[in-house]
Amino acid sequence: MTERKPLGMPFESWIDRQIREAAERGEFDDLPGAGKPIPGAGRPQDDNWWIKNKLAEEGLSMPLPPSLALRKEADEVLELALNAGSEGEVRTLVQGINEKINKAIKRGAGGPPVDLFPFNVERVVERWREARP
């Protein structure tokens, strides 16, 4: 496409002609995704669409800010503790996440403010006992 736009011809007409001629030559026939819907069509515009697509292609997840990652980890640990096999395991899990929460409260963490409080170990143990048959 080294041809220059002729003087006096509007860009739109010149571009339309270039596209039509390329289509007539069959230059668009074997493009990947031909005949398939456009990915993301109909969804709201997202400025980071290409990052999210690349992460999905690579099987990666979007990294969370440290404070949100801690909140997610705390939820996961609480669920693990409530399904633990022994009371000792419950206590170990809860004490471990409480240490991380306390460290984040004291030092701060990147991202939104840390709005977590350490879990009450005895309450979690009590919930674990109530859930046991």
The 8 nearest C-alpha neighbors of each residue, nearest first, counted from 0:
[[1, 2, 3, 17, 21, 4, 18, 14],
 [0, 2, 3, 4, 17, 5, 14, 13],
 [1, 3, 0, 4, 5, 17, 13, 14],
 [4, 2, 5, 1, 0, 6, 13, 10],
 [3, 5, 6, 13, 2, 8, 10, 9],
 [6, 4, 8, 3, 7, 13, 9, 2],
 [7, 5, 8, 4, 9, 3, 10, 13],
 [6, 8, 5, 9, 4, 10, 13, 12],
 [9, 7, 6, 5, 10, 13, 12, 4],
 [10, 8, 11, 12, 7, 13, 6, 4],
 [11, 9, 13, 12, 14, 8, 4, 15],
 [10, 12, 14, 9, 13, 15, 8, 16],
 [13, 11, 15, 14, 9, 10, 16, 8],
 [12, 14, 10, 16, 15, 11, 17, 9],
 [15, 13, 17, 11, 16, 12, 10, 18],
 [16, 14, 12, 18, 17, 13, 11, 19],
 [15, 17, 19, 13, 14, 18, 20, 12],
 [18, 16, 14, 20, 15, 19, 21, 13],
 [17, 19, 21, 15, 16, 20, 22, 14],
 [20, 18, 16, 22, 21, 17, 15, 23],
 [19, 21, 23, 17, 22, 18, 16, 24],
 [22, 20, 24, 18, 23, 26, 19, 17],
 [23, 21, 25, 19, 24, 20, 26, 27],
 [22, 24, 20, 25, 21, 19, 26, 18],
 [23, 25, 21, 22, 26, 20, 27, 19],
 [26, 24, 22, 28, 23, 27, 21, 29],
 [25, 27, 21, 24, 22, 28, 29, 23],
 [26, 28, 25, 30, 22, 29, 21, 24],
 [29, 27, 25, 26, 30, 33, 22, 24],
 [30, 28, 27, 31, 33, 26, 25, 32],
 [29, 31, 33, 27, 28, 32, 26, 34],
 [32, 30, 33, 29, 34, 35, 28, 27],
 [31, 33, 35, 34, 30, 36, 37, 29],
 [34, 32, 35, 31, 30, 29, 28, 36],
 [33, 35, 32, 36, 31, 37, 30, 28],
 [36, 34, 32, 33, 37, 38, 31, 30],
 [37, 35, 38, 34, 40, 32, 33, 39],
 [36, 38, 40, 39, 35, 32, 34, 41],
 [39, 37, 40, 36, 35, 41, 42, 32],
 [38, 40, 42, 41, 37, 43, 36, 44],
 [41, 39, 37, 42, 38, 36, 43, 44],
 [40, 42, 39, 43, 44, 38, 37, 36],
 [43, 41, 39, 40, 44, 45, 38, 48],
 [44, 42, 45, 41, 39, 40, 46, 48],
 [45, 43, 42, 46, 48, 39, 41, 47],
 [44, 46, 48, 47, 43, 42, 49, 51],
 [45, 47, 48, 44, 49, 50, 51, 43],
 [46, 48, 50, 45, 49, 51, 52, 44],
 [49, 47, 51, 45, 50, 46, 52, 44],
 [48, 50, 52, 51, 47, 53, 46, 54],
 [51, 49, 53, 47, 52, 48, 54, 55],
 [50, 52, 54, 48, 49, 53, 55, 47],
 [53, 51, 49, 55, 50, 54, 48, 56],
 [54, 52, 56, 50, 55, 51, 49, 57],
 [53, 55, 59, 51, 57, 52, 56, 58],
 [54, 56, 58, 52, 53, 57, 59, 51],
 [57, 55, 53, 54, 58, 52, 59, 51],
 [56, 58, 54, 55, 59, 53, 52, 60],
 [59, 57, 55, 56, 54, 60, 53, 52],
 [60, 58, 54, 57, 55, 61, 56, 53],
 [61, 59, 54, 62, 58, 55, 51, 57],
 [60, 62, 63, 59, 54, 51, 50, 55],
 [63, 61, 60, 64, 68, 59, 65, 67],
 [62, 64, 68, 67, 65, 61, 66, 110],
 [63, 65, 110, 67, 66, 109, 68, 62],
 [64, 66, 68, 109, 67, 108, 69, 63],
 [67, 65, 69, 108, 68, 113, 64, 110],
 [68, 66, 70, 69, 64, 65, 63, 71],
 [67, 69, 65, 71, 70, 63, 66, 72],
 [70, 68, 72, 66, 67, 71, 73, 65],
 [69, 71, 67, 73, 68, 72, 66, 74],
 [72, 70, 68, 74, 69, 73, 67, 75],
 [71, 73, 69, 75, 74, 70, 76, 68],
 [74, 72, 70, 76, 71, 75, 69, 77],
 [75, 73, 77, 71, 72, 76, 78, 70],
 [74, 76, 72, 78, 73, 77, 79, 71],
 [77, 75, 79, 73, 78, 74, 80, 72],
 [78, 76, 80, 74, 79, 75, 73, 81],
 [77, 79, 81, 75, 76, 80, 74, 82],
 [80, 78, 76, 82, 77, 81, 83, 75],
 [79, 81, 89, 83, 77, 82, 78, 76],
 [80, 82, 127, 78, 79, 83, 77, 89],
 [83, 81, 79, 80, 78, 84, 127, 89],
 [84, 82, 80, 81, 85, 79, 89, 88],
 [83, 85, 82, 88, 86, 89, 80, 87],
 [86, 84, 88, 87, 83, 89, 90, 82],
 [85, 87, 89, 88, 90, 124, 84, 83],
 [88, 86, 90, 85, 89, 91, 84, 92],
 [87, 89, 91, 85, 86, 90, 92, 83],
 [90, 88, 80, 86, 92, 87, 91, 83],
 [89, 91, 87, 93, 88, 92, 94, 86],
 [92, 90, 88, 94, 89, 93, 95, 87],
 [93, 91, 95, 89, 90, 94, 80, 88],
 [92, 94, 90, 96, 95, 91, 97, 89],
 [95, 93, 97, 91, 92, 96, 90, 98],
 [96, 94, 92, 98, 93, 97, 91, 99],
 [95, 97, 99, 93, 98, 94, 100, 73],
 [96, 98, 117, 94, 100, 99, 95, 93],
 [99, 97, 101, 95, 96, 100, 102, 94],
 [98, 100, 102, 96, 97, 101, 103, 95],
 [101, 99, 97, 103, 102, 98, 117, 104],
 [100, 102, 104, 98, 103, 99, 97, 105],
 [101, 103, 99, 105, 100, 104, 106, 98],
 [104, 102, 107, 100, 106, 101, 105, 108],
 [103, 105, 101, 107, 102, 106, 100, 113],
 [106, 104, 102, 103, 107, 101, 100, 108],
 [107, 105, 103, 104, 102, 108, 101, 109],
 [108, 106, 103, 104, 105, 109, 113, 112],
 [107, 109, 66, 103, 65, 110, 106, 113],
 [108, 110, 65, 64, 66, 111, 107, 112],
 [109, 111, 64, 66, 65, 112, 108, 67],
 [110, 112, 66, 113, 109, 67, 64, 108],
 [113, 111, 114, 110, 66, 108, 107, 109],
 [112, 114, 66, 115, 111, 104, 108, 103],
 [115, 113, 112, 116, 104, 70, 111, 66],
 [116, 114, 113, 117, 100, 70, 104, 73],
 [115, 117, 118, 114, 100, 101, 97, 104],
 [116, 118, 97, 100, 119, 115, 101, 96],
 [117, 119, 120, 116, 97, 93, 123, 122],
 [118, 120, 122, 121, 123, 117, 93, 124],
 [119, 121, 123, 122, 118, 124, 93, 90],
 [120, 122, 124, 123, 119, 125, 90, 126],
 [123, 121, 125, 119, 124, 120, 126, 118],
 [122, 124, 126, 120, 125, 121, 127, 119],
 [123, 125, 127, 121, 122, 126, 120, 128],
 [124, 126, 122, 128, 123, 127, 121, 129],
 [127, 125, 123, 129, 128, 124, 122, 130],
 [126, 128, 81, 124, 130, 125, 129, 123],
 [129, 127, 125, 131, 130, 126, 124, 86],
 [130, 128, 126, 131, 127, 125, 132, 124],
 [129, 131, 127, 128, 126, 132, 81, 82],
 [132, 130, 128, 129, 127, 126, 82, 81],
 [131, 130, 129, 128, 127, 82, 126, 84]]
